[in-house]
Amino acid sequence: MSDNLQADSTTHEVKWFYHFAPDLTVEQQNRRVLVKNDAASFSIDVNPPAEVKLSIEMGEFSSNYGRKQPNQILIATWQGAVSEMRFVWKFERNS
């Protein structure tokens, strides 16, 4: 997946939010994120500029109205001057 950004040269903050299913566990390992459950695991190779900060926070998942379950959210944040920039996110499943 890739995102192309174009803007004036002033400073902007860009955030990406990746919400994971409640039965998945998300762990950050440097610039990689490992996602797993009892049945399988896969990794997410993150290939944005080095200035992108990664964090994992708790959120809520709702499968039906009025039903909420805790889930993990990967948040990627970048701040800087944008004229034209491309961010590439590579999702790769481990065997």
PDB file of N, CA, C and O in Angstrom:
ATOM      1  N   MET A   1       0.856  -1.148   0.000  1.00  0.00           N
ATOM      2  CA  MET A   1       0.000   0.000   0.000  1.00  0.00           C
ATOM      3  C   MET A   1       0.907   1.217   0.000  1.00  0.00           C
ATOM      4  O   MET A   1       1.909   1.244   0.714  1.00  0.00           O
ATOM      5  N   SER A   2       0.567   2.218  -0.790  1.00  0.00           N
ATOM      6  CA  SER A   2       1.365   3.442  -0.783  1.00  0.00           C
ATOM      7  C   SER A   2       0.446   4.649  -0.714  1.00  0.00           C
ATOM      8  O   SER A   2      -0.669   4.650  -1.237  1.00  0.00           O
ATOM      9  N   ASP A   3       0.955   5.670  -0.053  1.00  0.00           N
ATOM     10  CA  ASP A   3       0.253   6.947   0.050  1.00  0.00           C
ATOM     11  C   ASP A   3       1.136   8.011  -0.566  1.00  0.00           C
ATOM     12  O   ASP A   3       2.318   8.108  -0.235  1.00  0.00           O
ATOM     13  N   ASN A   4       0.576   8.806  -1.457  1.00  0.00           N
ATOM     14  CA  ASN A   4       1.286   9.930  -2.049  1.00  0.00           C
ATOM     15  C   ASN A   4       0.694  11.212  -1.500  1.00  0.00           C
ATOM     16  O   ASN A   4      -0.517  11.424  -1.570  1.00  0.00           O
ATOM     17  N   LEU A   5       1.546  12.066  -0.954  1.00  0.00           N
ATOM     18  CA  LEU A   5       1.089  13.320  -0.365  1.00  0.00           C
ATOM     19  C   LEU A   5       1.619  14.492  -1.168  1.00  0.00           C
ATOM     20  O   LEU A   5       2.779  14.501  -1.582  1.00  0.00           O
ATOM     21  N   GLN A   6       0.762  15.479  -1.387  1.00  0.00           N
ATOM     22  CA  GLN A   6       1.163  16.731  -2.012  1.00  0.00           C
ATOM     23  C   GLN A   6       0.536  17.860  -1.220  1.00  0.00           C
ATOM     24  O   GLN A   6      -0.649  17.817  -0.890  1.00  0.00           O
ATOM     25  N   ALA A   7       1.341  18.875  -0.916  1.00  0.00           N
ATOM     26  CA  ALA A   7       0.838  20.013  -0.145  1.00  0.00           C
ATOM     27  C   ALA A   7       1.777  21.182  -0.362  1.00  0.00           C
ATOM     28  O   ALA A   7       2.803  21.064  -1.032  1.00  0.00           O
ATOM     29  N   ASP A   8       1.404  22.323   0.222  1.00  0.00           N
ATOM     30  CA  ASP A   8       2.337  23.436   0.192  1.00  0.00           C
ATOM     31  C   ASP A   8       3.522  23.074   1.088  1.00  0.00           C
ATOM     32  O   ASP A   8       3.506  22.020   1.724  1.00  0.00           O
ATOM     33  N   SER A   9       4.518  23.901   1.149  1.00  0.00           N
ATOM     34  CA  SER A   9       5.742  23.540   1.862  1.00  0.00           C
ATOM     35  C   SER A   9       5.686  23.801   3.361  1.00  0.00           C
ATOM     36  O   SER A   9       6.710  23.682   4.034  1.00  0.00           O
ATOM     37  N   THR A  10       4.526  24.152   3.907  1.00  0.00           N
ATOM     38  CA  THR A  10       4.442  24.361   5.349  1.00  0.00           C
ATOM     39  C   THR A  10       4.434  23.018   6.075  1.00  0.00           C
ATOM     40  O   THR A  10       4.254  21.970   5.454  1.00  0.00           O
ATOM     41  N   THR A  11       4.626  23.057   7.373  1.00  0.00           N
ATOM     42  CA  THR A  11       4.688  21.841   8.176  1.00  0.00           C
ATOM     43  C   THR A  11       3.298  21.240   8.359  1.00  0.00           C
ATOM     44  O   THR A  11       2.333  21.947   8.650  1.00  0.00           O
ATOM     45  N   HIS A  12       3.216  19.939   8.185  1.00  0.00           N
ATOM     46  CA  HIS A  12       1.971  19.200   8.363  1.00  0.00           C
ATOM     47  C   HIS A  12       2.237  17.995   9.250  1.00  0.00           C
ATOM     48  O   HIS A  12       3.365  17.510   9.329  1.00  0.00           O
ATOM     49  N   GLU A  13       1.186  17.509   9.920  1.00  0.00           N
ATOM     50  CA  GLU A  13       1.263  16.256  10.660  1.00  0.00           C
ATOM     51  C   GLU A  13       0.342  15.258   9.973  1.00  0.00           C
ATOM     52  O   GLU A  13      -0.819  15.553   9.688  1.00  0.00           O
ATOM     53  N   VAL A  14       0.883  14.066   9.713  1.00  0.00           N
ATOM     54  CA  VAL A  14       0.130  13.008   9.055  1.00  0.00           C
ATOM     55  C   VAL A  14       0.093  11.813  10.001  1.00  0.00           C
ATOM     56  O   VAL A  14       1.119  11.434  10.568  1.00  0.00           O
ATOM     57  N   LYS A  15      -1.104  11.209  10.174  1.00  0.00           N
ATOM     58  CA  LYS A  15      -1.242  10.022  11.018  1.00  0.00           C
ATOM     59  C   LYS A  15      -1.984   8.939  10.253  1.00  0.00           C
ATOM     60  O   LYS A  15      -2.949   9.208   9.538  1.00  0.00           O
ATOM     61  N   TRP A  16      -1.512   7.712  10.418  1.00  0.00           N
ATOM     62  CA  TRP A  16      -2.176   6.537   9.880  1.00  0.00           C
ATOM     63  C   TRP A  16      -2.627   5.691  11.058  1.00  0.00           C
ATOM     64  O   TRP A  16      -1.886   5.539  12.030  1.00  0.00           O
ATOM     65  N   PHE A  17      -3.827   5.139  10.986  1.00  0.00           N
ATOM     66  CA  PHE A  17      -4.375   4.299  12.051  1.00  0.00           C
ATOM     67  C   PHE A  17      -4.714   2.934  11.457  1.00  0.00           C
ATOM     68  O   PHE A  17      -5.536   2.835  10.546  1.00  0.00           O
ATOM     69  N   TYR A  18      -4.081   1.888  11.974  1.00  0.00           N
ATOM     70  CA  TYR A  18      -4.355   0.516  11.544  1.00  0.00           C
ATOM     71  C   TYR A  18      -5.015  -0.213  12.708  1.00  0.00           C
ATOM     72  O   TYR A  18      -4.372  -0.464  13.727  1.00  0.00           O
ATOM     73  N   HIS A  19      -6.281  -0.551  12.563  1.00  0.00           N
ATOM     74  CA  HIS A  19      -7.058  -1.221  13.616  1.00  0.00           C
ATOM     75  C   HIS A  19      -7.007  -2.732  13.386  1.00  0.00           C
ATOM     76  O   HIS A  19      -7.244  -3.206  12.275  1.00  0.00           O
ATOM     77  N   PHE A  20      -6.697  -3.481  14.443  1.00  0.00           N
ATOM     78  CA  PHE A  20      -6.580  -4.932  14.345  1.00  0.00           C
ATOM     79  C   PHE A  20      -7.726  -5.609  15.077  1.00  0.00           C
ATOM     80  O   PHE A  20      -8.267  -5.070  16.042  1.00  0.00           O
ATOM     81  N   ALA A  21      -8.089  -6.797  14.609  1.00  0.00           N
ATOM     82  CA  ALA A  21      -9.166  -7.576  15.227  1.00  0.00           C
ATOM     83  C   ALA A  21      -8.822  -7.884  16.685  1.00  0.00           C
ATOM     84  O   ALA A  21      -7.647  -8.016  17.029  1.00  0.00           O
ATOM     85  N   PRO A  22      -9.840  -8.000  17.542  1.00  0.00           N
ATOM     86  CA  PRO A  22      -9.604  -8.224  18.972  1.00  0.00           C
ATOM     87  C   PRO A  22      -8.812  -9.492  19.296  1.00  0.00           C
ATOM     88  O   PRO A  22      -8.146  -9.545  20.330  1.00  0.00           O
ATOM     89  N   ASP A  23      -8.868 -10.514  18.437  1.00  0.00           N
ATOM     90  CA  ASP A  23      -8.147 -11.754  18.742  1.00  0.00           C
ATOM     91  C   ASP A  23      -6.693 -11.741  18.276  1.00  0.00           C
ATOM     92  O   ASP A  23      -6.012 -12.764  18.354  1.00  0.00           O
ATOM     93  N   LEU A  24      -6.211 -10.600  17.795  1.00  0.00           N
ATOM     94  CA  LEU A  24      -4.827 -10.479  17.350  1.00  0.00           C
ATOM     95  C   LEU A  24      -3.984  -9.763  18.400  1.00  0.00           C
ATOM     96  O   LEU A  24      -4.467  -8.873  19.100  1.00  0.00           O
ATOM     97  N   THR A  25      -2.724 -10.164  18.500  1.00  0.00           N
ATOM     98  CA  THR A  25      -1.751  -9.505  19.368  1.00  0.00           C
ATOM     99  C   THR A  25      -0.775  -8.750  18.481  1.00  0.00           C
ATOM    100  O   THR A  25      -0.281  -9.297  17.495  1.00  0.00           O
ATOM    101  N   VAL A  26      -0.494  -7.503  18.822  1.00  0.00           N
ATOM    102  CA  VAL A  26       0.370  -6.649  18.020  1.00  0.00           C
ATOM    103  C   VAL A  26       1.592  -6.277  18.858  1.00  0.00           C
ATOM    104  O   VAL A  26       1.456  -5.784  19.977  1.00  0.00           O
ATOM    105  N   GLU A  27       2.792  -6.516  18.308  1.00  0.00           N
ATOM    106  CA  GLU A  27       4.039  -6.186  18.994  1.00  0.00           C
ATOM    107  C   GLU A  27       4.942  -5.412  18.046  1.00  0.00           C
ATOM    108  O   GLU A  27       5.054  -5.757  16.869  1.00  0.00           O
ATOM    109  N   GLN A  28       5.583  -4.371  18.553  1.00  0.00           N
ATOM    110  CA  GLN A  28       6.516  -3.591  17.751  1.00  0.00           C
ATOM    111  C   GLN A  28       7.926  -4.096  17.999  1.00  0.00           C
ATOM    112  O   GLN A  28       8.339  -4.267  19.146  1.00  0.00           O
ATOM    113  N   GLN A  29       8.668  -4.337  16.916  1.00  0.00           N
ATOM    114  CA  GLN A  29      10.062  -4.759  16.983  1.00  0.00           C
ATOM    115  C   GLN A  29      10.863  -3.862  16.055  1.00  0.00           C
ATOM    116  O   GLN A  29      11.014  -4.157  14.870  1.00  0.00           O
ATOM    117  N   ASN A  30      11.380  -2.757  16.603  1.00  0.00           N
ATOM    118  CA  ASN A  30      12.078  -1.738  15.825  1.00  0.00           C
ATOM    119  C   ASN A  30      11.156  -1.209  14.734  1.00  0.00           C
ATOM    120  O   ASN A  30      10.098  -0.661  15.044  1.00  0.00           O
ATOM    121  N   ARG A  31      11.529  -1.358  13.462  1.00  0.00           N
ATOM    122  CA  ARG A  31      10.713  -0.852  12.360  1.00  0.00           C
ATOM    123  C   ARG A  31       9.738  -1.903  11.838  1.00  0.00           C
ATOM    124  O   ARG A  31       9.077  -1.685  10.823  1.00  0.00           O
ATOM    125  N   ARG A  32       9.646  -3.026  12.516  1.00  0.00           N
ATOM    126  CA  ARG A  32       8.705  -4.086  12.126  1.00  0.00           C
ATOM    127  C   ARG A  32       7.619  -4.192  13.175  1.00  0.00           C
ATOM    128  O   ARG A  32       7.824  -3.870  14.346  1.00  0.00           O
ATOM    129  N   VAL A  33       6.476  -4.644  12.739  1.00  0.00           N
ATOM    130  CA  VAL A  33       5.361  -4.891  13.649  1.00  0.00           C
ATOM    131  C   VAL A  33       4.944  -6.339  13.439  1.00  0.00           C
ATOM    132  O   VAL A  33       4.667  -6.753  12.314  1.00  0.00           O
ATOM    133  N   LEU A  34       4.900  -7.107  14.522  1.00  0.00           N
ATOM    134  CA  LEU A  34       4.505  -8.509  14.455  1.00  0.00           C
ATOM    135  C   LEU A  34       3.063  -8.628  14.922  1.00  0.00           C
ATOM    136  O   LEU A  34       2.705  -8.151  15.999  1.00  0.00           O
ATOM    137  N   VAL A  35       2.243  -9.269  14.103  1.00  0.00           N
ATOM    138  CA  VAL A  35       0.831  -9.471  14.416  1.00  0.00           C
ATOM    139  C   VAL A  35       0.584 -10.971  14.446  1.00  0.00           C
ATOM    140  O   VAL A  35       0.945 -11.681  13.508  1.00  0.00           O
ATOM    141  N   LYS A  36      -0.036 -11.460  15.532  1.00  0.00           N
ATOM    142  CA  LYS A  36      -0.257 -12.904  15.609  1.00  0.00           C
ATOM    143  C   LYS A  36      -1.497 -13.228  16.422  1.00  0.00           C
ATOM    144  O   LYS A  36      -1.997 -12.410  17.194  1.00  0.00           O
ATOM    145  N   ASN A  37      -1.978 -14.455  16.223  1.00  0.00           N
ATOM    146  CA  ASN A  37      -3.021 -15.041  17.066  1.00  0.00           C
ATOM    147  C   ASN A  37      -2.702 -16.520  17.205  1.00  0.00           C
ATOM    148  O   ASN A  37      -1.621 -16.952  16.806  1.00  0.00           O
ATOM    149  N   ASP A  38      -3.603 -17.296  17.754  1.00  0.00           N
ATOM    150  CA  ASP A  38      -3.330 -18.718  17.964  1.00  0.00           C
ATOM    151  C   ASP A  38      -3.158 -19.482  16.650  1.00  0.00           C
ATOM    152  O   ASP A  38      -2.428 -20.473  16.610  1.00  0.00           O
ATOM    153  N   ALA A  39      -3.809 -19.045  15.590  1.00  0.00           N
ATOM    154  CA  ALA A  39      -3.814 -19.792  14.334  1.00  0.00           C
ATOM    155  C   ALA A  39      -2.667 -19.415  13.395  1.00  0.00           C
ATOM    156  O   ALA A  39      -2.170 -20.278  12.670  1.00  0.00           O
ATOM    157  N   ALA A  40      -2.234 -18.158  13.388  1.00  0.00           N
ATOM    158  CA  ALA A  40      -1.254 -17.721  12.399  1.00  0.00           C
ATOM    159  C   ALA A  40      -0.529 -16.480  12.882  1.00  0.00           C
ATOM    160  O   ALA A  40      -0.925 -15.849  13.862  1.00  0.00           O
ATOM    161  N   SER A  41       0.531 -16.144  12.181  1.00  0.00           N
ATOM    162  CA  SER A  41       1.204 -14.878  12.451  1.00  0.00           C
ATOM    163  C   SER A  41       1.677 -14.290  11.134  1.00  0.00           C
ATOM    164  O   SER A  41       1.940 -15.014  10.174  1.00  0.00           O
ATOM    165  N   PHE A  42       1.780 -12.995  11.101  1.00  0.00           N
ATOM    166  CA  PHE A  42       2.326 -12.313   9.942  1.00  0.00           C
ATOM    167  C   PHE A  42       3.010 -11.054  10.432  1.00  0.00           C
ATOM    168  O   PHE A  42       2.747 -10.586  11.539  1.00  0.00           O
ATOM    169  N   SER A  43       3.876 -10.515   9.620  1.00  0.00           N
ATOM    170  CA  SER A  43       4.558  -9.288  10.014  1.00  0.00           C
ATOM    171  C   SER A  43       4.168  -8.176   9.069  1.00  0.00           C
ATOM    172  O   SER A  43       3.746  -8.414   7.938  1.00  0.00           O
ATOM    173  N   ILE A  44       4.315  -6.971   9.548  1.00  0.00           N
ATOM    174  CA  ILE A  44       4.092  -5.794   8.725  1.00  0.00           C
ATOM    175  C   ILE A  44       5.432  -5.090   8.620  1.00  0.00           C
ATOM    176  O   ILE A  44       5.960  -4.605   9.621  1.00  0.00           O
ATOM    177  N   ASP A  45       5.983  -5.031   7.426  1.00  0.00           N
ATOM    178  CA  ASP A  45       7.200  -4.272   7.211  1.00  0.00           C
ATOM    179  C   ASP A  45       6.809  -2.841   6.917  1.00  0.00           C
ATOM    180  O   ASP A  45       6.100  -2.564   5.950  1.00  0.00           O
ATOM    181  N   VAL A  46       7.269  -1.946   7.747  1.00  0.00           N
ATOM    182  CA  VAL A  46       6.936  -0.539   7.581  1.00  0.00           C
ATOM    183  C   VAL A  46       8.122   0.127   6.892  1.00  0.00           C
ATOM    184  O   VAL A  46       9.245   0.064   7.393  1.00  0.00           O
ATOM    185  N   ASN A  47       7.882   0.761   5.756  1.00  0.00           N
ATOM    186  CA  ASN A  47       8.960   1.336   4.975  1.00  0.00           C
ATOM    187  C   ASN A  47       8.731   2.821   4.693  1.00  0.00           C
ATOM    188  O   ASN A  47       8.907   3.257   3.555  1.00  0.00           O
ATOM    189  N   PRO A  48       8.343   3.608   5.699  1.00  0.00           N
ATOM    190  CA  PRO A  48       8.237   5.046   5.502  1.00  0.00           C
ATOM    191  C   PRO A  48       9.565   5.704   5.855  1.00  0.00           C
ATOM    192  O   PRO A  48      10.496   5.009   6.263  1.00  0.00           O
ATOM    193  N   PRO A  49       9.680   7.015   5.711  1.00  0.00           N
ATOM    194  CA  PRO A  49      10.891   7.699   6.150  1.00  0.00           C
ATOM    195  C   PRO A  49      11.173   7.432   7.628  1.00  0.00           C
ATOM    196  O   PRO A  49      10.261   7.149   8.404  1.00  0.00           O
ATOM    197  N   ALA A  50      12.437   7.525   8.000  1.00  0.00           N
ATOM    198  CA  ALA A  50      12.856   7.215   9.374  1.00  0.00           C
ATOM    199  C   ALA A  50      12.189   8.112  10.409  1.00  0.00           C
ATOM    200  O   ALA A  50      12.109   7.738  11.579  1.00  0.00           O
ATOM    201  N   GLU A  51      11.715   9.273  10.011  1.00  0.00           N
ATOM    202  CA  GLU A  51      11.102  10.214  10.952  1.00  0.00           C
ATOM    203  C   GLU A  51       9.713   9.780  11.412  1.00  0.00           C
ATOM    204  O   GLU A  51       9.154  10.383  12.329  1.00  0.00           O
ATOM    205  N   VAL A  52       9.152   8.756  10.798  1.00  0.00           N
ATOM    206  CA  VAL A  52       7.825   8.282  11.193  1.00  0.00           C
ATOM    207  C   VAL A  52       7.938   7.573  12.537  1.00  0.00           C
ATOM    208  O   VAL A  52       8.760   6.674  12.712  1.00  0.00           O
ATOM    209  N   LYS A  53       7.105   7.987  13.479  1.00  0.00           N
ATOM    210  CA  LYS A  53       7.076   7.375  14.806  1.00  0.00           C
ATOM    211  C   LYS A  53       5.938   6.355  14.852  1.00  0.00           C
ATOM    212  O   LYS A  53       4.824   6.630  14.408  1.00  0.00           O
ATOM    213  N   LEU A  54       6.235   5.184  15.391  1.00  0.00           N
ATOM    214  CA  LEU A  54       5.240   4.123  15.516  1.00  0.00           C
ATOM    215  C   LEU A  54       4.862   3.944  16.973  1.00  0.00           C
ATOM    216  O   LEU A  54       5.721   4.006  17.853  1.00  0.00           O
ATOM    217  N   SER A  55       3.584   3.723  17.231  1.00  0.00           N
ATOM    218  CA  SER A  55       3.125   3.414  18.586  1.00  0.00           C
ATOM    219  C   SER A  55       1.937   2.463  18.483  1.00  0.00           C
ATOM    220  O   SER A  55       1.241   2.410  17.469  1.00  0.00           O
ATOM    221  N   ILE A  56       1.726   1.717  19.562  1.00  0.00           N
ATOM    222  CA  ILE A  56       0.588   0.804  19.641  1.00  0.00           C
ATOM    223  C   ILE A  56      -0.257   1.242  20.819  1.00  0.00           C
ATOM    224  O   ILE A  56       0.244   1.370  21.936  1.00  0.00           O
ATOM    225  N   GLU A  57      -1.532   1.472  20.574  1.00  0.00           N
ATOM    226  CA  GLU A  57      -2.450   1.917  21.619  1.00  0.00           C
ATOM    227  C   GLU A  57      -3.670   1.003  21.647  1.00  0.00           C
ATOM    228  O   GLU A  57      -3.951   0.283  20.689  1.00  0.00           O
ATOM    229  N   MET A  58      -4.372   1.050  22.747  1.00  0.00           N
ATOM    230  CA  MET A  58      -5.607   0.279  22.876  1.00  0.00           C
ATOM    231  C   MET A  58      -6.785   1.093  22.345  1.00  0.00           C
ATOM    232  O   MET A  58      -6.851   2.309  22.522  1.00  0.00           O
ATOM    233  N   GLY A  59      -7.700   0.402  21.698  1.00  0.00           N
ATOM    234  CA  GLY A  59      -8.914   1.022  21.189  1.00  0.00           C
ATOM    235  C   GLY A  59     -10.086   0.089  21.434  1.00  0.00           C
ATOM    236  O   GLY A  59     -10.027  -0.794  22.290  1.00  0.00           O
ATOM    237  N   GLU A  60     -11.148   0.293  20.674  1.00  0.00           N
ATOM    238  CA  GLU A  60     -12.336  -0.545  20.810  1.00  0.00           C
ATOM    239  C   GLU A  60     -12.811  -1.006  19.440  1.00  0.00           C
ATOM    240  O   GLU A  60     -12.760  -0.260  18.462  1.00  0.00           O
ATOM    241  N   PHE A  61     -13.271  -2.246  19.392  1.00  0.00           N
ATOM    242  CA  PHE A  61     -13.829  -2.862  18.194  1.00  0.00           C
ATOM    243  C   PHE A  61     -15.291  -3.165  18.475  1.00  0.00           C
ATOM    244  O   PHE A  61     -15.636  -3.654  19.550  1.00  0.00           O
ATOM    245  N   SER A  62     -16.149  -2.872  17.503  1.00  0.00           N
ATOM    246  CA  SER A  62     -17.572  -3.143  17.678  1.00  0.00           C
ATOM    247  C   SER A  62     -18.051  -4.028  16.534  1.00  0.00           C
ATOM    248  O   SER A  62     -18.126  -3.583  15.389  1.00  0.00           O
ATOM    249  N   SER A  63     -18.375  -5.284  16.846  1.00  0.00           N
ATOM    250  CA  SER A  63     -18.879  -6.197  15.818  1.00  0.00           C
ATOM    251  C   SER A  63     -20.374  -5.997  15.584  1.00  0.00           C
ATOM    252  O   SER A  63     -20.877  -6.265  14.493  1.00  0.00           O
ATOM    253  N   ASN A  64     -21.078  -5.528  16.607  1.00  0.00           N
ATOM    254  CA  ASN A  64     -22.518  -5.262  16.538  1.00  0.00           C
ATOM    255  C   ASN A  64     -22.807  -4.003  17.339  1.00  0.00           C
ATOM    256  O   ASN A  64     -21.991  -3.565  18.150  1.00  0.00           O
ATOM    257  N   TYR A  65     -23.958  -3.440  17.104  1.00  0.00           N
ATOM    258  CA  TYR A  65     -24.378  -2.254  17.845  1.00  0.00           C
ATOM    259  C   TYR A  65     -24.390  -2.558  19.345  1.00  0.00           C
ATOM    260  O   TYR A  65     -24.970  -3.552  19.781  1.00  0.00           O
ATOM    261  N   GLY A  66     -23.745  -1.694  20.125  1.00  0.00           N
ATOM    262  CA  GLY A  66     -23.744  -1.825  21.577  1.00  0.00           C
ATOM    263  C   GLY A  66     -22.764  -2.844  22.132  1.00  0.00           C
ATOM    264  O   GLY A  66     -22.698  -3.027  23.348  1.00  0.00           O
ATOM    265  N   ARG A  67     -22.002  -3.511  21.277  1.00  0.00           N
ATOM    266  CA  ARG A  67     -21.021  -4.493  21.740  1.00  0.00           C
ATOM    267  C   ARG A  67     -19.629  -3.976  21.416  1.00  0.00           C
ATOM    268  O   ARG A  67     -19.317  -3.697  20.258  1.00  0.00           O
ATOM    269  N   LYS A  68     -18.798  -3.850  22.434  1.00  0.00           N
ATOM    270  CA  LYS A  68     -17.437  -3.362  22.233  1.00  0.00           C
ATOM    271  C   LYS A  68     -16.447  -4.339  22.841  1.00  0.00           C
ATOM    272  O   LYS A  68     -16.680  -4.912  23.906  1.00  0.00           O
ATOM    273  N   GLN A  69     -15.329  -4.517  22.134  1.00  0.00           N
ATOM    274  CA  GLN A  69     -14.241  -5.346  22.616  1.00  0.00           C
ATOM    275  C   GLN A  69     -12.952  -4.538  22.493  1.00  0.00           C
ATOM    276  O   GLN A  69     -12.807  -3.759  21.551  1.00  0.00           O
ATOM    277  N   PRO A  70     -12.014  -4.708  23.424  1.00  0.00           N
ATOM    278  CA  PRO A  70     -10.736  -4.007  23.285  1.00  0.00           C
ATOM    279  C   PRO A  70      -9.940  -4.568  22.106  1.00  0.00           C
ATOM    280  O   PRO A  70      -9.973  -5.768  21.836  1.00  0.00           O
ATOM    281  N   ASN A  71      -9.240  -3.699  21.424  1.00  0.00           N
ATOM    282  CA  ASN A  71      -8.354  -4.117  20.342  1.00  0.00           C
ATOM    283  C   ASN A  71      -7.135  -3.199  20.313  1.00  0.00           C
ATOM    284  O   ASN A  71      -7.119  -2.152  20.960  1.00  0.00           O
ATOM    285  N   GLN A  72      -6.127  -3.599  19.563  1.00  0.00           N
ATOM    286  CA  GLN A  72      -4.918  -2.799  19.451  1.00  0.00           C
ATOM    287  C   GLN A  72      -4.929  -2.028  18.138  1.00  0.00           C
ATOM    288  O   GLN A  72      -5.444  -2.493  17.121  1.00  0.00           O
ATOM    289  N   ILE A  73      -4.342  -0.829  18.195  1.00  0.00           N
ATOM    290  CA  ILE A  73      -4.268   0.051  17.036  1.00  0.00           C
ATOM    291  C   ILE A  73      -2.812   0.436  16.831  1.00  0.00           C
ATOM    292  O   ILE A  73      -2.160   0.909  17.762  1.00  0.00           O
ATOM    293  N   LEU A  74      -2.300   0.241  15.632  1.00  0.00           N
ATOM    294  CA  LEU A  74      -0.975   0.726  15.269  1.00  0.00           C
ATOM    295  C   LEU A  74      -1.142   2.143  14.743  1.00  0.00           C
ATOM    296  O   LEU A  74      -1.916   2.383  13.816  1.00  0.00           O
ATOM    297  N   ILE A  75      -0.413   3.081  15.340  1.00  0.00           N
ATOM    298  CA  ILE A  75      -0.487   4.479  14.916  1.00  0.00           C
ATOM    299  C   ILE A  75       0.889   4.892  14.402  1.00  0.00           C
ATOM    300  O   ILE A  75       1.891   4.746  15.102  1.00  0.00           O
ATOM    301  N   ALA A  76       0.929   5.403  13.189  1.00  0.00           N
ATOM    302  CA  ALA A  76       2.157   5.912  12.591  1.00  0.00           C
ATOM    303  C   ALA A  76       1.993   7.417  12.418  1.00  0.00           C
ATOM    304  O   ALA A  76       1.007   7.876  11.841  1.00  0.00           O
ATOM    305  N   THR A  77       2.959   8.183  12.919  1.00  0.00           N
ATOM    306  CA  THR A  77       2.864   9.643  12.893  1.00  0.00           C
ATOM    307  C   THR A  77       4.104  10.226  12.227  1.00  0.00           C
ATOM    308  O   THR A  77       5.228   9.824  12.528  1.00  0.00           O
ATOM    309  N   TRP A  78       3.895  11.161  11.334  1.00  0.00           N
ATOM    310  CA  TRP A  78       4.989  11.876  10.686  1.00  0.00           C
ATOM    311  C   TRP A  78       4.662  13.358  10.694  1.00  0.00           C
ATOM    312  O   TRP A  78       3.511  13.745  10.494  1.00  0.00           O
ATOM    313  N   GLN A  79       5.676  14.190  10.925  1.00  0.00           N
ATOM    314  CA  GLN A  79       5.486  15.637  10.892  1.00  0.00           C
ATOM    315  C   GLN A  79       6.652  16.251  10.128  1.00  0.00           C
ATOM    316  O   GLN A  79       7.812  15.917  10.371  1.00  0.00           O
ATOM    317  N   GLY A  80       6.332  17.150   9.206  1.00  0.00           N
ATOM    318  CA  GLY A  80       7.374  17.810   8.439  1.00  0.00           C
ATOM    319  C   GLY A  80       6.783  18.621   7.306  1.00  0.00           C
ATOM    320  O   GLY A  80       5.566  18.702   7.138  1.00  0.00           O
ATOM    321  N   ALA A  81       7.677  19.219   6.532  1.00  0.00           N
ATOM    322  CA  ALA A  81       7.258  20.012   5.383  1.00  0.00           C
ATOM    323  C   ALA A  81       7.012  19.067   4.212  1.00  0.00           C
ATOM    324  O   ALA A  81       7.858  18.236   3.878  1.00  0.00           O
ATOM    325  N   VAL A  82       5.866  19.204   3.609  1.00  0.00           N
ATOM    326  CA  VAL A  82       5.487  18.333   2.496  1.00  0.00           C
ATOM    327  C   VAL A  82       5.413  19.176   1.234  1.00  0.00           C
ATOM    328  O   VAL A  82       4.699  20.178   1.199  1.00  0.00           O
ATOM    329  N   SER A  83       6.131  18.788   0.213  1.00  0.00           N
ATOM    330  CA  SER A  83       5.842  19.312  -1.115  1.00  0.00           C
ATOM    331  C   SER A  83       5.278  18.140  -1.915  1.00  0.00           C
ATOM    332  O   SER A  83       4.182  18.213  -2.472  1.00  0.00           O
ATOM    333  N   GLU A  84       6.054  17.065  -1.956  1.00  0.00           N
ATOM    334  CA  GLU A  84       5.554  15.817  -2.523  1.00  0.00           C
ATOM    335  C   GLU A  84       6.315  14.682  -1.854  1.00  0.00           C
ATOM    336  O   GLU A  84       7.545  14.711  -1.798  1.00  0.00           O
ATOM    337  N   MET A  85       5.605  13.689  -1.349  1.00  0.00           N
ATOM    338  CA  MET A  85       6.237  12.600  -0.618  1.00  0.00           C
ATOM    339  C   MET A  85       5.446  11.324  -0.829  1.00  0.00           C
ATOM    340  O   MET A  85       4.234  11.356  -1.044  1.00  0.00           O
ATOM    341  N   ARG A  86       6.144  10.201  -0.764  1.00  0.00           N
ATOM    342  CA  ARG A  86       5.490   8.899  -0.906  1.00  0.00           C
ATOM    343  C   ARG A  86       5.858   8.032   0.293  1.00  0.00           C
ATOM    344  O   ARG A  86       7.031   7.913   0.648  1.00  0.00           O
ATOM    345  N   PHE A  87       4.850   7.431   0.910  1.00  0.00           N
ATOM    346  CA  PHE A  87       5.027   6.500   2.015  1.00  0.00           C
ATOM    347  C   PHE A  87       4.599   5.120   1.525  1.00  0.00           C
ATOM    348  O   PHE A  87       3.540   4.978   0.914  1.00  0.00           O
ATOM    349  N   VAL A  88       5.412   4.111   1.789  1.00  0.00           N
ATOM    350  CA  VAL A  88       5.119   2.751   1.345  1.00  0.00           C
ATOM    351  C   VAL A  88       4.974   1.856   2.566  1.00  0.00           C
ATOM    352  O   VAL A  88       5.836   1.842   3.444  1.00  0.00           O
ATOM    353  N   TRP A  89       3.875   1.108   2.612  1.00  0.00           N
ATOM    354  CA  TRP A  89       3.596   0.152   3.690  1.00  0.00           C
ATOM    355  C   TRP A  89       3.532  -1.226   3.065  1.00  0.00           C
ATOM    356  O   TRP A  89       2.739  -1.457   2.152  1.00  0.00           O
ATOM    357  N   LYS A  90       4.357  -2.145   3.546  1.00  0.00           N
ATOM    358  CA  LYS A  90       4.410  -3.496   2.988  1.00  0.00           C
ATOM    359  C   LYS A  90       3.881  -4.478   4.023  1.00  0.00           C
ATOM    360  O   LYS A  90       4.421  -4.567   5.126  1.00  0.00           O
ATOM    361  N   PHE A  91       2.838  -5.209   3.680  1.00  0.00           N
ATOM    362  CA  PHE A  91       2.256  -6.231   4.544  1.00  0.00           C
ATOM    363  C   PHE A  91       2.728  -7.588   4.026  1.00  0.00           C
ATOM    364  O   PHE A  91       2.466  -7.943   2.877  1.00  0.00           O
ATOM    365  N   GLU A  92       3.418  -8.336   4.868  1.00  0.00           N
ATOM    366  CA  GLU A  92       3.977  -9.617   4.442  1.00  0.00           C
ATOM    367  C   GLU A  92       3.649 -10.692   5.463  1.00  0.00           C
ATOM    368  O   GLU A  92       3.896 -10.513   6.656  1.00  0.00           O
ATOM    369  N   ARG A  93       3.104 -11.784   5.016  1.00  0.00           N
ATOM    370  CA  ARG A  93       2.730 -12.882   5.920  1.00  0.00           C
ATOM    371  C   ARG A  93       3.909 -13.824   6.117  1.00  0.00           C
ATOM    372  O   ARG A  93       4.531 -14.268   5.152  1.00  0.00           O
ATOM    373  N   ASN A  94       4.213 -14.126   7.383  1.00  0.00           N
ATOM    374  CA  ASN A  94       5.230 -15.136   7.700  1.00  0.00           C
ATOM    375  C   ASN A  94       4.648 -16.513   7.470  1.00  0.00           C
ATOM    376  O   ASN A  94       3.457 -16.732   7.689  1.00  0.00           O
ATOM    377  N   SER A  95       5.474 -17.436   7.034  1.00  0.00           N
ATOM    378  CA  SER A  95       4.970 -18.803   6.828  1.00  0.00           C
ATOM    379  C   SER A  95       5.160 -19.650   8.067  1.00  0.00           C
ATOM    380  O   SER A  95       4.793 -20.825   8.073  1.00  0.00           O
TER     381      SER A  95
END
